Amino acid sequence: MGPDYADKVVHVSHDEGDSAGYDIRSWREVAGVISEFFIEVKTTSGNENTLFLISANELQFAEDNTTKYELVRIHSLSQAKKNYMVYRWAG
């Protein structure tokens, strides 16, 4: 996809508001087709077992868009050490 799609990535929660049900609208190739893809990002300084909030709107959006959705979980964030851990949930 490369640079042709980089300009189309939108930080939705920042640019359009926090009510869309996801944070980033991007593009991905799935089964040879390039289409919109939605990413929700959750970040905590605690470890991977630290609870985080997901709103009813975010959950509903994830359920309605399972093939085009991913939750990215950033945890163990240390700004002082400039490191973190990450894992992803598709659909």
N, C-alpha and C positions, 0 to 999 in steps of 0.2 A: 504494500500500500504506500509506504514511504511518504515523501514530501507532498504528493498530490492530496493526501488526506490530513496531514499535520495541521494545516490551516483551518480545517473544519472541526477540530476538537474544541469543545466548549466546556469551560468550568461553570456548569449550569448553576450550582449553588451560589457562586460568586457573582456571575454576570446576569442571571435571570431571577434569582431568588431561591429560597430553600424549600419550596413546596412541590417540586417536580417528582420527588420520590427517589432521586438519585443525584449524585454530585457531578459526574462527568459524562458528557455525550461524546462518544468516540466512534471509530469505524473498525470493523474486523472482517476478515475473510473467513467465512464458514461454508464448507462444502462448495468452494469455488465461487461463492457470491459475496461481494462486499456490501455490508449493510451497517446501519447504525448499531451501536453497542452501548449499553448503559452501565456505569460503574458507580457503586456506592462505596465510600471510604470511611472506615471507622478507625480511630486512633486512640490509644491509651498509653500512659507511661508504665502501667502495670504489665504483668506477664500475660501469657496467652489465655489464662483462666480468668482474667479480669472481666467482669461484666461490662457490657456497653449497651447503650440505648438504641433501639431501632423503632422508629415511629410506626404507627398503624399505616400511614400513607406509604412509607418506604417498604414495609412488608407487603402491602397490597400490590405495589408496583413490581416488586420482585416476583410475586406469584403470577402476575399477569404477563410477565416478560421473561419467563424462565430460559428461553433459548438465546436471549440477547442481553443477559444480565450477569453481573459478577460483583460480589462483595469482596473488597480488599481490606483485610484486617491488618493494621499496623499496630504492633504492641512492643512493649519493652523500650519505648522511645526514650532516649537520653539525649537531650539537646546539648548538654555539656560534653558528652563523649561523642556526639554526632553519629550515633548508631541506633539501629532498630531491627526488629524482626518482622517478617511479613508472611501471611498466607492468604490464599484466595479460595472463595467458595463460588463455584459456577452455578448459575440458575438459582 
